[in-house]
Amino acid sequence: MKEGNRKVPRRIAQTVLNSLKGGVVPRIGLPYITVGRKNEIQALLHDVEIISEGGASFRFIVGRYGSGKSFLLQTIRNYVMDRGFIVADADLSPERRLHGTHGQGLATYRELIGNLSTKTKPEGGALTLVLDRWISTVQSGAAGESGLAPGDPALTALVDRKIFEVTSAVSELVHGFEFAKLLSMYYHAYIEGEDETKAKVVRWFRGEYSLKREAKEELGINIIISDDNWYDYLKLFAVFFRLAGYAGMMIMIDELVNIHRIPNSITRQYNYEKILTMYNDTLQGKAKYFGILMGATPQAIEDKRRGVYSYEALRSRLAEGRFSRPGARDLLAPVIRLEALTAEEMLVLCEKLADMHAGLYGYARKITTEDLALFIRIEYERIGADLNITPREVIRDFIELMDLLYQNPGMTPADLLASDAFSYAKSGAVSDDAGDDFAEFTI
């Protein structure tokens, strides 16, 4: 089971195939099945370099359900974690928005902080790990520079100064004073073994205090993270993470369509206003070491009645110019519109999956390149396929085909591909909203 010269571990192959058959993006194993999107990935990786140098970026990844959004986001997520970034991701929903008066914005913040991930903790929940690593790194760095032994008062004083340098840099930013005070409080609790205080500070960072009075009583802080200020704290975290030894912070927010679906126009406008604030901050240099990626369907962006383009300040900033067109998109623009994968790219992907399936279940692959070409041709000849077919549908069919061939050794690929049940033309076109019932899988 190889991709190039790399053998695919069975654990990864199992996860990849199960995820794809279930219609979701696997969190691991993406390099083994990456096909296409080379130009889009290069454009986003250029942003990553700018962020690591102290800049900021904001991009929309736009495509139909099943067209490539989540796969691209996941690919970039894995890439930046490998290069020392901290990543946070969240899907919007009726309960999670960018702005709300009943905790919806705060719910998005909590989801992002709960999903904080690093290379050593890619599954999320890395906040405490990052804080402890920061302190440990400062301690070991100070000991190495000074040659002082652990427990020496002079070493303790040196560590205190280095911690203070970080907290001082953070305190100069908006809301930074309280943030820095809490970092200092966490450091001293770490040194003194006060786990209860550490837990309270982490609870505050996670946005779990709902009353200022409670935060004041327990931490001496007269402010809490709320619907109104949560985004400011993400910018603070980005600066702190850089000072703590990471390359920067990337947040990924998917399912922007949930803002498009908000029935109240004023509530939608407030959410779009929040997007405008985030967009302006990144482009005007008000955020550092900070990247934002948002995934959306074309309708969620371009609908002038309910979509992002219904907010004129965003439409004027994001609309395509005169020269961009299908086949020649400006990938340096704020909006990256995903083109459909070609039949040739899908053929390459199916080759990879066929090898992976054979390696996982320990059999000699019997489906030939000619069989794969026939499969792809049948899929792409369905009625409406030129507009509506997505990689998600093709991959589901293909993995099912592989499973049936494995479970029925007497069958041949030609038997299944020639069957009426498979080769008939689908007469119903799939609408953009038809994917709502599926988890967002894209290649």
Stockholm file with secondary structure:
# STOCKHOLM 1.0

chainA/1-443         MKEGNRKVPRRIAQTVLNSLKGGVVPRIGLPYITVGRKNEIQALLHDVEIISEGGASFRFIVGRYGSGKSFLLQTIRNYVMDRGFIVADADLSPERRLHGTHGQGLATYRELIGNLSTKTKPEGGALTLVLDRWISTVQSGAAGESGLAPGDPALTALVDRKIFEVTSAVSELVHGFEFAKLLSMYYHAYIEGEDETKAKVVRWFRGEYSLKREAKEELGINIIISDDNWYDYLKLFAVFFRLAGYAGMMIMIDELVNIHRIPNSITRQYNYEKILTMYNDTLQGKAKYFGILMGATPQAIEDKRRGVYSYEALRSRLAEGRFSRPGARDLLAPVIRLEALTAEEMLVLCEKLADMHAGLYGYARKITTEDLALFIRIEYERIGADLNITPREVIRDFIELMDLLYQNPGMTPADLLASDAFSYAKSGAVSDDAGDDFAEFTI
#=GR chainA/1-443 SS CEETTEECCHHHHHHHHHHHHTTSCCSSCGGGTCCSCHHHHHHHHHHHHHHHTTCEEEEEEECCTTSSHHHHHHHHHHHHHHTTEEEEEEECBTTBCSSCSSSHHHHHHHHHHHTCBBTTBTTSCCHHHHHHHHHHHHHHHHHHHHCCCTTCHHHHHHHHHHHHHHHHHHHTSTTHHHHHHHHHHHHHHHHHTCHHHHHHHHHHHTTCCCCHHHHHHHHSCCCCCCTTTHHHHHHHHHHHHHHTTCSEEEEEEECTHHHHTCSCHHHHHHHHHHHHHHHHHHHTTCSCSEEEEEEECHHHHHCTTTSGGGSHHHHHHHSCCSSCBTTBCCTTSSEEECCCCCHHHHHHHHHHHHHHHHHHHTCCCCCCHHHHHHHHHHHHTSTTHHHHCCHHHHHHHHHHHHHHHHHCTTCCHHHHHTSHHHHSCCCSCCCGGGGGGSCCCCC
#=GC SS_cons         CEETTEECCHHHHHHHHHHHHTTSCCSSCGGGTCCSCHHHHHHHHHHHHHHHTTCEEEEEEECCTTSSHHHHHHHHHHHHHHTTEEEEEEECBTTBCSSCSSSHHHHHHHHHHHTCBBTTBTTSCCHHHHHHHHHHHHHHHHHHHHCCCTTCHHHHHHHHHHHHHHHHHHHTSTTHHHHHHHHHHHHHHHHHTCHHHHHHHHHHHTTCCCCHHHHHHHHSCCCCCCTTTHHHHHHHHHHHHHHTTCSEEEEEEECTHHHHTCSCHHHHHHHHHHHHHHHHHHHTTCSCSEEEEEEECHHHHHCTTTSGGGSHHHHHHHSCCSSCBTTBCCTTSSEEECCCCCHHHHHHHHHHHHHHHHHHHTCCCCCCHHHHHHHHHHHHTSTTHHHHCCHHHHHHHHHHHHHHHHHCTTCCHHHHHTSHHHHSCCCSCCCGGGGGGSCCCCC
//
